[in-house]
Amino acid sequence: MKNILIFVAYFLLGIFLIFSFRQLTETINFHELNSPLPQFSFSLDTPPSQSLQGAITSLSGEVEWQSRVATEPAKITKPRQVQQGEGVKTLESGQAMIVFPDIAGIAVYPKTEINIIQTLPSNILIGQNNGAADYKKLNGNHLSVRSQNLLVKINQGEIMISVDENKPYITVNVITGSVTVVYNDINFITKLVDVSPGESLLFRTDTKRITVYKD
């Protein structure tokens, strides 16, 4: 009889503890759900305040500019400012010069599209998936170009990047200075290759292979 009473006592205590824990959990969840959510401020119209601004300083032929919020580029006929999140596109006869003062100059040749991905002082990143463009680094800021599956870090100097329209080729010509290119090979292993002045690099986007040769 004594054992039965002890079992009943522990059983009732267990029920009490379970009920109390459930009430506490529901109270905590209620407070969590009714607490205000954190507020985030983000605007497509305005880039980060610390990002650098550049400008299309000269242009000729058919040149288009795309704002941060536009879905299609619009034709432009005169110089204008450019900023992070915008794009510049040259058509058949178009050419343009993009300048970030004391940082970089980008000569955009016909049938080329340039995307200004990031312009933070610590890291400037440009996107170029077609056409040809000449990049000149003017100071110590980090300047890189992402071209399809290839990332080109310009250590110093001037380079030309060309993306073949008809073949799976990306060519990087190092005119002065040097670059470091980063890519994933066919086995998704990250590779780094340094290219010196007077050398060119050919990257095949289909086989993920690189060839470096003297000009």
C-alpha positions in Angstrom: 0.0 0.0 0.0 2.8 2.3 0.9 4.5 1.7 -2.5 1.3 2.5 -4.3 0.9 5.8 -2.4 4.5 6.8 -3.3 3.9 6.0 -7.0 0.7 8.1 -7.0 2.5 11.0 -5.4 5.4 10.9 -7.9 2.8 10.6 -10.7 0.9 13.7 -9.6 4.2 15.6 -9.1 5.2 14.7 -12.7 1.9 16.0 -14.1 2.3 19.2 -12.1 5.8 19.8 -13.4 4.8 19.0 -17.1 1.9 21.4 -16.8 4.0 24.2 -15.3 6.7 23.8 -18.0 4.1 24.0 -20.7 2.6 27.2 -19.3 6.1 28.7 -19.0 6.9 27.8 -22.6 3.7 29.3 -23.9 4.3 32.5 -22.0 7.9 32.8 -23.4 6.7 32.1 -26.9 3.9 34.6 -26.5 6.4 37.3 -25.5 8.7 36.4 -28.3 6.0 36.6 -30.9 4.6 39.9 -29.6 8.0 41.6 -29.3 8.7 44.1 -32.1 10.7 42.9 -35.0 14.0 44.6 -35.8 13.7 47.3 -38.4 16.1 47.5 -41.4 16.7 50.5 -43.6 17.5 49.7 -47.3 16.9 51.7 -50.4 17.3 50.6 -54.0 17.5 54.3 -55.0 20.5 55.1 -52.8 23.8 53.2 -52.6 25.6 52.9 -49.3 26.8 56.3 -48.0 30.4 55.2 -48.0 30.5 54.0 -51.6 32.5 56.0 -54.1 31.0 57.7 -57.1 32.5 57.8 -60.6 31.5 59.4 -63.9 31.2 58.7 -67.6 33.6 61.4 -68.6 33.3 60.9 -72.4 31.3 58.9 -74.8 30.7 58.5 -78.5 28.3 56.5 -80.7 25.4 54.5 -79.0 25.9 54.3 -75.2 23.3 53.3 -72.7 23.1 53.7 -68.9 21.1 51.7 -66.4 20.1 53.0 -63.0 19.9 51.0 -59.8 16.1 50.6 -60.1 15.6 50.3 -63.9 15.0 47.0 -65.6 16.3 48.2 -69.0 19.1 50.6 -69.9 18.4 54.0 -71.5 20.3 55.8 -74.2 22.5 58.7 -73.0 24.3 61.4 -75.1 26.4 63.3 -72.6 28.6 62.6 -69.6 27.0 61.7 -66.3 27.8 60.4 -62.8 27.7 56.7 -62.1 27.5 54.8 -58.8 27.3 51.4 -57.2 24.5 49.2 -58.7 24.4 50.9 -62.1 25.5 49.7 -65.5 27.0 51.1 -68.8 26.4 49.4 -72.1 27.9 50.3 -75.5 26.3 49.2 -78.7 27.8 48.5 -82.2 29.4 51.9 -82.5 29.6 53.0 -78.9 32.5 53.8 -76.7 32.8 55.3 -73.2 35.3 56.3 -70.5 34.4 55.6 -66.9 36.5 57.3 -64.3 36.7 57.0 -60.5 39.0 59.9 -59.7 42.4 58.9 -58.5 41.3 55.3 -58.3 40.6 53.8 -61.7 39.9 54.5 -65.4 37.8 52.1 -67.5 37.8 52.4 -71.3 34.7 50.6 -72.6 34.8 49.4 -76.2 31.9 48.7 -78.6 29.4 45.9 -77.8 30.4 45.7 -74.1 28.4 45.8 -70.9 29.9 47.0 -67.6 28.2 46.5 -64.2 29.4 48.6 -61.3 28.8 46.0 -58.6 30.6 47.6 -55.6 32.4 50.8 -55.1 33.3 50.7 -51.4 36.7 52.3 -50.8 38.1 49.0 -49.5 37.0 47.0 -52.5 35.9 48.1 -55.9 34.3 45.3 -58.0 33.3 45.6 -61.7 31.4 43.1 -63.7 32.1 42.4 -67.4 30.5 39.4 -69.0 30.9 40.4 -72.7 32.9 42.7 -75.0 36.2 44.4 -74.3 37.4 46.9 -71.8 40.7 48.5 -70.7 41.2 48.9 -66.9 43.9 51.2 -65.4 44.4 51.1 -61.7 45.6 54.5 -60.3 46.2 53.9 -56.6 46.3 51.3 -53.8 42.5 50.6 -53.6 41.5 47.0 -54.3 40.2 46.8 -57.8 38.8 43.6 -59.2 36.8 42.5 -62.3 34.4 39.6 -62.3 34.0 38.2 -65.8 31.6 35.2 -65.9 33.5 32.4 -64.0 36.8 34.4 -63.7 37.8 36.9 -61.0 40.7 39.2 -61.9 42.3 41.1 -59.2 44.4 44.0 -60.6 47.4 44.4 -58.4 48.7 47.4 -60.3 49.0 48.8 -63.8 46.8 48.4 -66.8 45.0 45.4 -68.3 42.6 44.6 -71.1 39.8 42.0 -70.7 38.1 40.6 -73.7 35.2 38.1 -73.7 34.7 36.3 -77.0 31.1 36.4 -78.3 31.4 33.2 -80.3 33.8 31.1 -78.4 34.1 30.2 -74.7 37.2 32.3 -74.3 38.1 35.1 -71.8 41.4 36.9 -72.5 43.3 39.0 -70.0 46.2 41.0 -71.4 48.5 42.5 -68.8 49.9 45.7 -70.4 51.7 47.0 -67.3 51.7 45.9 -63.7 50.3 42.5 -62.7 47.1 40.6 -61.9 46.0 37.6 -59.9 43.2 35.6 -61.3 40.9 33.3 -59.3 38.7 30.6 -60.6 37.2 27.1 -59.9 38.4 24.3 -62.1 36.3 21.5 -63.4 36.4 19.8 -60.0 35.4 23.0 -58.2 38.9 23.4 -56.7 39.8 27.1 -56.3 42.9 28.1 -58.3 45.0 31.3 -58.2 47.3 32.3 -61.1 49.6 35.3 -61.2 50.1 37.1 -64.5 53.1 39.4 -65.1 53.5 42.4 -67.5 53.8 41.4 -71.1 51.9 38.2 -70.5 48.3 37.2 -71.5 46.0 34.7 -70.0 43.4 32.7 -71.9 40.6 31.2 -69.8 38.2 28.6 -71.3 34.8 28.9 -69.7 33.8 25.4 -70.8 36.8 23.4 -69.6 37.8 25.8 -66.8 41.4 25.7 -67.9 43.9 28.5 -68.2 46.8 29.1 -70.5 49.4 31.9 -69.9 51.6 33.0 -72.7 53.9 35.8 -73.7 52.6 38.5 -76.1 
